[in-house]
Amino acid sequence: MTWEELLALAAKAGENAYVPYSKFPVGAALECADGTVFTGCNVENAAYGSTICAERTAAVKAVSQGHRDFRRLAIWGLSQDYCYPCGACRQFLYEFNPQLEICCTRAAGDWVVRSLSEFLPYGFRF
């Protein structure tokens, strides 16, 4: 699967975002080593701490289906800057693959690819 195809799946997932507070939809598409892709969107809640990001939604769906071998992640958002994963998502994903490739988009339509270890150089695992 190409980055463009993975980004298209992330954008499609973003259409389902529940964002009554921020009005900022985010979609994610997580590819596992066997090629299986799990998508997710952000889901907000009036109790803000209960909100879940698109990246973690996709990851939780993958783990719940027996997949822990994350390979690539595409994140779609409509921000002026690239839609990078938040700190909680960075550490959450680090648990599964510190070298995960992450592709981030922005409203202009362009994108960048970085490894998770670039986003979180001192993440931890037990």
C-alpha positions in Angstrom: 0.0 0.0 0.0 1.3 3.5 -0.9 1.4 6.4 1.5 -1.3 8.0 -0.7 -3.6 5.1 -0.2 -3.0 5.0 3.5 -3.6 8.7 3.7 -6.9 8.3 1.8 -8.1 5.8 4.4 -7.1 8.2 7.2 -9.0 11.0 5.5 -12.1 8.7 5.1 -11.9 7.8 8.8 -11.7 11.5 9.7 -15.1 11.9 8.3 -16.5 9.9 11.2 -14.8 12.1 13.9 -17.0 13.2 16.8 -15.6 16.7 17.5 -18.4 19.0 18.9 -15.9 20.9 21.1 -12.8 21.4 19.1 -14.3 21.2 15.6 -11.0 19.6 14.6 -11.5 16.2 12.9 -8.5 13.8 12.7 -8.3 10.5 11.0 -5.7 7.8 11.2 -4.9 4.6 9.3 -2.5 2.1 10.9 -0.8 -0.5 8.8 0.4 -3.7 10.4 3.3 -5.9 9.2 0.9 -8.3 7.4 -0.7 -5.5 5.5 -3.9 -5.3 7.6 -5.0 -1.7 8.1 -7.0 -0.3 11.0 -8.6 3.1 10.9 -9.7 5.5 13.6 -11.0 9.0 14.3 -10.9 11.2 17.3 -13.9 11.0 19.6 -14.4 13.9 22.0 -16.3 14.0 25.3 -17.5 16.7 27.5 -15.2 15.2 30.2 -12.2 16.3 28.1 -9.8 13.7 29.6 -12.1 10.9 28.2 -11.4 12.1 24.7 -9.5 9.6 22.5 -7.3 10.5 19.6 -7.6 9.0 16.1 -4.2 7.3 16.4 -5.1 5.5 19.7 -8.5 4.6 18.3 -6.8 2.8 15.4 -4.2 1.2 17.6 -6.7 -0.1 20.1 -8.8 -1.6 17.3 -5.6 -3.3 16.0 -4.7 -4.7 19.4 -8.3 -5.9 20.1 -8.0 -7.9 16.9 -4.7 -9.5 17.8 -2.3 -7.2 15.9 0.7 -5.7 17.7 3.1 -5.5 14.8 2.6 -1.8 13.8 4.5 -0.8 10.7 3.2 2.6 9.4 0.7 5.2 10.5 -1.0 7.9 8.4 -2.5 10.9 10.2 -4.9 13.2 8.4 -5.9 16.6 9.7 -6.8 20.1 8.4 -4.4 22.2 10.4 -2.1 24.9 9.1 0.9 22.9 10.5 1.3 19.2 10.1 -1.1 17.1 12.2 1.5 15.5 14.5 0.6 12.9 17.1 0.1 14.3 20.7 2.5 13.2 23.5 0.1 10.6 24.8 -0.2 9.0 21.4 3.5 9.0 20.9 4.1 7.1 24.1 1.2 4.8 23.4 2.5 3.8 20.0 6.1 3.6 21.3 5.0 0.6 23.3 4.5 -1.3 20.1 7.2 0.0 17.7 9.6 2.8 18.4 10.6 2.8 14.7 7.0 3.2 13.5 6.9 5.3 10.4 4.4 8.2 10.7 3.0 10.3 7.8 1.4 13.6 8.8 -0.7 15.8 6.6 -1.9 19.4 6.8 -4.6 21.5 5.2 -2.3 22.4 2.2 -2.4 18.8 1.2 1.3 18.0 1.6 2.8 15.6 4.0 5.9 14.5 5.8 7.2 11.2 7.1 9.1 10.7 10.3 9.9 7.8 12.6 8.2 7.6 16.0 11.7 7.7 17.6 12.2 11.2 16.0 8.9 12.4 17.7 9.7 10.7 21.0 13.5 10.2 21.3 13.4 9.1 24.9 10.3 7.0 25.0 10.3 4.1 27.4 9.3 0.4 27.4 9.4 -2.3 30.0 
